Amino acid sequence: MVSVTRMVLDVLKPHQPNALDFSQAIAEVDSDYYVHLTVLEVDESTETVEIVLEAKNIDFDAVQLAISDMGGSVHSIDEVEVHNDSDIR
């Protein structure tokens, strides 16, 4: 099985929820999610943030839905790490 273990996302979000609440909501998508959020740019009504997400198996669709539910949008996937733990012979 191929698992996504790390992603770096470029996200545009409104000022509210704040960075802490936004990060916590993403971390709540699954029990082993580690989220690191950096605010890169702030304008009058939005913030551009970089989100580094690490887990055993990231569900990108669920993460994208959580971001969307908070009024954000994923601009790009800037990095991704995957792991193939299949027993291939």
C-alpha positions as a LaTeX table, in Angstrom:
\begin{tabular}{lrrr}
\hline
Residue & $x$ (\AA) & $y$ (\AA) & $z$ (\AA) \\
\hline
Met1 & 0.00 & 0.00 & 0.00 \\
Val2 & 1.26 & 3.48 & $-0.86$ \\
Ser3 & 0.80 & 6.01 & 1.93 \\
Val4 & 1.17 & 9.79 & 1.81 \\
Thr5 & 3.26 & 10.64 & 4.87 \\
Arg6 & 4.05 & 14.34 & 4.39 \\
Met7 & 2.57 & 17.23 & 2.43 \\
Val8 & 3.35 & 20.92 & 2.16 \\
Leu9 & 0.33 & 22.95 & 1.10 \\
Asp10 & 0.00 & 26.56 & $-0.01$ \\
Val11 & $-3.37$ & 27.71 & 1.35 \\
Leu12 & $-5.37$ & 30.93 & 1.18 \\
Lys13 & $-7.57$ & 31.42 & 4.27 \\
Pro14 & $-9.71$ & 34.17 & 5.77 \\
His15 & $-8.44$ & 35.89 & 8.94 \\
Gln16 & $-10.96$ & 33.92 & 10.98 \\
Pro17 & $-10.56$ & 31.24 & 12.12 \\
Asn18 & $-7.14$ & 32.25 & 13.37 \\
Ala19 & $-4.03$ & 30.17 & 12.68 \\
Leu20 & $-4.35$ & 28.17 & 15.91 \\
Asp21 & $-7.98$ & 27.18 & 15.34 \\
Phe22 & $-7.31$ & 26.49 & 11.65 \\
Ser23 & $-4.39$ & 24.18 & 12.51 \\
Gln24 & $-6.35$ & 22.37 & 15.21 \\
Ala25 & $-9.26$ & 21.72 & 12.86 \\
Ile26 & $-6.90$ & 20.15 & 10.32 \\
Ala27 & $-5.20$ & 18.07 & 13.04 \\
Glu28 & $-8.61$ & 16.76 & 14.09 \\
Val29 & $-9.11$ & 15.13 & 10.66 \\
Asp30 & $-7.22$ & 12.09 & 12.00 \\
Ser31 & $-5.72$ & 11.12 & 15.33 \\
Asp32 & $-2.06$ & 11.05 & 14.24 \\
Tyr33 & $-1.92$ & 14.26 & 12.18 \\
Tyr34 & 0.91 & 16.68 & 12.93 \\
Val35 & 0.30 & 20.19 & 11.56 \\
His36 & 2.81 & 23.03 & 11.25 \\
Leu37 & 1.32 & 26.30 & 9.92 \\
Thr38 & 3.34 & 29.35 & 8.89 \\
Val39 & 1.69 & 32.64 & 7.92 \\
Leu40 & 3.48 & 33.88 & 4.80 \\
Glu41 & 1.43 & 36.91 & 3.81 \\
Val42 & $-1.45$ & 38.94 & 5.21 \\
Asp43 & $-3.70$ & 41.30 & 3.30 \\
Glu44 & $-6.92$ & 43.10 & 4.13 \\
Ser45 & $-9.18$ & 40.03 & 4.22 \\
Thr46 & $-7.03$ & 36.91 & 3.74 \\
Glu47 & $-3.83$ & 35.18 & 4.78 \\
Thr48 & $-1.55$ & 33.01 & 2.70 \\
Val49 & $-0.25$ & 30.16 & 4.83 \\
Glu50 & 2.04 & 27.21 & 4.38 \\
Ile51 & 0.82 & 24.03 & 6.03 \\
Val52 & 3.18 & 21.14 & 6.64 \\
Leu53 & 1.17 & 18.01 & 7.40 \\
Glu54 & 2.69 & 14.73 & 8.58 \\
Ala55 & 0.98 & 11.43 & 9.41 \\
Lys56 & 1.13 & 7.71 & 8.72 \\
Asn57 & $-1.38$ & 8.07 & 5.89 \\
Ile58 & $-2.75$ & 11.50 & 4.98 \\
Asp59 & $-6.26$ & 11.63 & 3.54 \\
Phe60 & $-5.87$ & 14.63 & 1.23 \\
Asp61 & $-9.57$ & 14.78 & 0.33 \\
Ala62 & $-10.54$ & 14.99 & 4.02 \\
Val63 & $-7.89$ & 17.66 & 4.67 \\
Gln64 & $-9.05$ & 19.67 & 1.66 \\
Leu65 & $-12.66$ & 19.42 & 2.88 \\
Ala66 & $-11.67$ & 20.66 & 6.37 \\
Ile67 & $-9.83$ & 23.62 & 4.81 \\
Ser68 & $-12.79$ & 24.39 & 2.56 \\
Asp69 & $-15.25$ & 24.17 & 5.47 \\
Met70 & $-13.29$ & 26.95 & 7.19 \\
Gly71 & $-13.40$ & 29.18 & 4.11 \\
Gly72 & $-9.91$ & 28.36 & 2.84 \\
Ser73 & $-8.67$ & 26.98 & $-0.45$ \\
Val74 & $-5.63$ & 24.93 & $-1.40$ \\
His75 & $-3.62$ & 26.83 & $-4.01$ \\
Ser76 & $-1.00$ & 24.16 & $-4.53$ \\
Ile77 & 0.68 & 21.06 & $-3.20$ \\
Asp78 & 4.28 & 22.22 & $-2.93$ \\
Glu79 & 5.85 & 19.02 & $-1.56$ \\
Val80 & 4.72 & 15.46 & $-1.03$ \\
Glu81 & 6.33 & 12.36 & 0.45 \\
Val82 & 4.92 & 8.90 & $-0.09$ \\
His83 & 5.90 & 5.52 & 1.28 \\
Asn84 & 5.27 & 2.16 & $-0.39$ \\
Asp85 & 5.05 & $-0.49$ & 2.32 \\
Ser86 & 3.80 & $-3.24$ & 0.00 \\
Asp87 & 5.57 & $-6.56$ & 0.08 \\
Ile88 & 6.60 & $-6.68$ & $-3.58$ \\
Arg89 & 8.60 & $-9.68$ & $-4.72$ \\
\hline
\end{tabular}
